[in-house]
Amino acid sequence: MAQKNTNPNWVSATARYVHVAPRKARLVVDMIRNKPVDRALELLQFCERAVAVDVEKVLRSAMANAYQNKGIRPDDLVIAAAYVDEGPTLKRIRPRAKGSASRINKRTSHITVTVAPRKEA
């Protein structure tokens, strides 16, 4: 499990109920963990996975929260923690042969990104 927000200077942002499987989102989040925010934004911009757009939105939100609430400039931030938790699963059915049905699980994710000043991360 990733480290949760424990330091008072850490600032986080969360996107809840994102319609993507947590396993797919974790591949992108693992790529940016412990990187400076400018490098992470660059990685997300050129990442070919669709969930990279959602992770970038959460990262930009965390950067804006740090600037608005703590007065920390975005240039001085590093990603201290980033993790994906599993959200509720939407259960759907698909008709199959001979009147039977099979289950389709539409999974959701909660994406959390925590940023910290460079010297504290």
DOTORNU-869647 format. One record per residue (C-alpha): residue in one letter; y, x, z. Coordinates in Angstrom, 3 decimals. Example, Ala and Ser with C-alpha at 12.3 -4.5 7.8 and 13.67 -1.06 7.14 Angstrom:
BEGIN
pt residuo A	Y -4.500	X 12.300	Z 7.800
pt residuo S	Y -1.060	X 13.670	Z 7.140
This chain:
BEGIN
pt residuo M	Y 0.000	X 0.000	Z 0.000
pt residuo A	Y 3.468	X 1.234	Z -0.812
pt residuo Q	Y 5.986	X 2.065	Z 1.853
pt residuo K	Y 8.077	X -0.922	Z 2.897
pt residuo N	Y 11.837	X -0.921	Z 3.485
pt residuo T	Y 12.160	X 0.854	Z 6.872
pt residuo N	Y 15.400	X 2.851	Z 6.668
pt residuo P	Y 18.726	X 1.018	Z 7.192
pt residuo N	Y 20.294	X 2.797	Z 4.181
pt residuo W	Y 17.549	X 1.644	Z 1.820
pt residuo V	Y 18.402	X -1.324	Z -0.383
pt residuo S	Y 15.873	X -3.473	Z -2.182
pt residuo A	Y 15.642	X -6.239	Z -4.759
pt residuo T	Y 12.732	X -8.567	Z -5.490
pt residuo A	Y 11.734	X -10.690	Z -8.457
pt residuo R	Y 9.307	X -13.388	Z -7.395
pt residuo Y	Y 6.892	X -15.473	Z -9.457
pt residuo V	Y 7.087	X -13.262	Z -12.538
pt residuo H	Y 4.520	X -14.541	Z -15.066
pt residuo V	Y 2.546	X -11.348	Z -15.529
pt residuo A	Y -0.675	X -10.154	Z -13.923
pt residuo P	Y -0.054	X -7.759	Z -10.996
pt residuo R	Y -2.433	X -5.207	Z -12.469
pt residuo K	Y -0.310	X -4.947	Z -15.623
pt residuo A	Y 2.947	X -4.760	Z -13.668
pt residuo R	Y 1.620	X -1.998	Z -11.409
pt residuo L	Y 1.093	X 0.272	Z -14.419
pt residuo V	Y 4.838	X 0.200	Z -15.134
pt residuo V	Y 5.953	X 0.361	Z -11.490
pt residuo D	Y 3.736	X 3.406	Z -10.834
pt residuo M	Y 5.505	X 5.164	Z -13.693
pt residuo I	Y 8.979	X 4.971	Z -12.075
pt residuo R	Y 8.195	X 5.451	Z -8.375
pt residuo N	Y 10.020	X 8.393	Z -6.659
pt residuo K	Y 12.245	X 9.059	Z -9.683
pt residuo P	Y 16.059	X 9.106	Z -9.870
pt residuo V	Y 17.383	X 5.781	Z -11.151
pt residuo D	Y 18.847	X 7.220	Z -14.361
pt residuo R	Y 15.464	X 8.735	Z -15.279
pt residuo A	Y 13.673	X 5.497	Z -14.326
pt residuo L	Y 15.984	X 3.403	Z -16.510
pt residuo E	Y 15.319	X 5.757	Z -19.396
pt residuo L	Y 11.555	X 5.441	Z -18.916
pt residuo L	Y 11.751	X 1.648	Z -18.732
pt residuo Q	Y 13.937	X 1.409	Z -21.819
pt residuo F	Y 11.344	X 3.180	Z -23.958
pt residuo C	Y 8.253	X 1.695	Z -22.305
pt residuo E	Y 6.362	X -0.532	Z -24.731
pt residuo R	Y 4.974	X -2.925	Z -22.120
pt residuo A	Y 6.631	X -6.334	Z -21.906
pt residuo V	Y 6.884	X -6.267	Z -18.107
pt residuo A	Y 9.193	X -3.237	Z -18.335
pt residuo V	Y 12.062	X -5.661	Z -19.041
pt residuo D	Y 11.438	X -7.481	Z -15.751
pt residuo V	Y 11.073	X -4.242	Z -13.782
pt residuo E	Y 14.349	X -2.983	Z -15.283
pt residuo K	Y 16.115	X -6.169	Z -14.177
pt residuo V	Y 14.866	X -5.691	Z -10.619
pt residuo L	Y 15.923	X -2.025	Z -10.618
pt residuo R	Y 19.410	X -2.878	Z -11.878
pt residuo S	Y 19.667	X -5.584	Z -9.219
pt residuo A	Y 18.724	X -3.086	Z -6.493
pt residuo M	Y 21.346	X -0.663	Z -7.823
pt residuo A	Y 23.996	X -3.403	Z -7.766
pt residuo N	Y 22.973	X -4.396	Z -4.220
pt residuo A	Y 23.345	X -0.793	Z -3.079
pt residuo Y	Y 26.817	X -0.566	Z -4.589
pt residuo Q	Y 28.025	X -3.961	Z -3.339
pt residuo N	Y 26.524	X -3.959	Z 0.154
pt residuo K	Y 26.454	X -0.263	Z 1.133
pt residuo G	Y 29.003	X 1.322	Z -1.216
pt residuo I	Y 26.465	X 3.800	Z -2.591
pt residuo R	Y 27.160	X 4.929	Z -6.150
pt residuo P	Y 24.305	X 4.342	Z -8.611
pt residuo D	Y 24.353	X 8.033	Z -9.639
pt residuo D	Y 23.218	X 9.043	Z -6.137
pt residuo L	Y 20.193	X 6.740	Z -5.937
pt residuo V	Y 16.479	X 7.433	Z -6.152
pt residuo I	Y 13.628	X 4.923	Z -6.121
pt residuo A	Y 12.221	X 5.184	Z -2.601
pt residuo A	Y 9.568	X 2.484	Z -2.946
pt residuo A	Y 8.368	X 0.208	Z -5.717
pt residuo Y	Y 5.422	X -2.120	Z -5.458
pt residuo V	Y 3.934	X -5.273	Z -6.924
pt residuo D	Y 2.392	X -7.990	Z -4.782
pt residuo E	Y 0.245	X -10.797	Z -6.083
pt residuo G	Y 1.882	X -14.197	Z -6.351
pt residuo P	Y 0.213	X -17.591	Z -6.635
pt residuo T	Y -2.260	X -18.110	Z -9.447
pt residuo L	Y -1.832	X -21.113	Z -11.733
pt residuo K	Y -5.298	X -22.510	Z -12.444
pt residuo R	Y -5.783	X -24.106	Z -15.849
pt residuo I	Y -8.845	X -25.276	Z -17.755
pt residuo R	Y -9.915	X -24.778	Z -21.340
pt residuo P	Y -12.335	X -27.217	Z -22.967
pt residuo R	Y -15.626	X -25.662	Z -24.057
pt residuo A	Y -18.700	X -26.787	Z -25.912
pt residuo K	Y -20.784	X -29.801	Z -24.812
pt residuo G	Y -18.091	X -31.277	Z -22.597
pt residuo S	Y -17.871	X -28.336	Z -20.220
pt residuo A	Y -14.755	X -26.400	Z -19.254
pt residuo S	Y -13.874	X -22.863	Z -18.287
pt residuo R	Y -11.148	X -21.699	Z -15.968
pt residuo I	Y -8.026	X -19.841	Z -17.075
pt residuo N	Y -6.142	X -18.039	Z -14.293
pt residuo K	Y -2.470	X -17.528	Z -15.047
pt residuo R	Y -1.461	X -14.895	Z -12.539
pt residuo T	Y 2.019	X -14.240	Z -11.147
pt residuo S	Y 3.588	X -11.226	Z -9.444
pt residuo H	Y 6.282	X -10.397	Z -6.923
pt residuo I	Y 8.001	X -7.147	Z -8.006
pt residuo T	Y 9.980	X -5.220	Z -5.360
pt residuo V	Y 12.056	X -2.087	Z -5.964
pt residuo T	Y 13.742	X -0.208	Z -3.096
pt residuo V	Y 16.398	X 2.434	Z -3.719
pt residuo A	Y 17.807	X 5.009	Z -1.325
pt residuo P	Y 20.456	X 7.725	Z -1.393
pt residuo R	Y 19.124	X 10.936	Z -2.902
pt residuo K	Y 19.135	X 12.958	Z 0.332
pt residuo E	Y 17.239	X 10.315	Z 2.381
pt residuo A	Y 14.412	X 9.467	Z -0.019
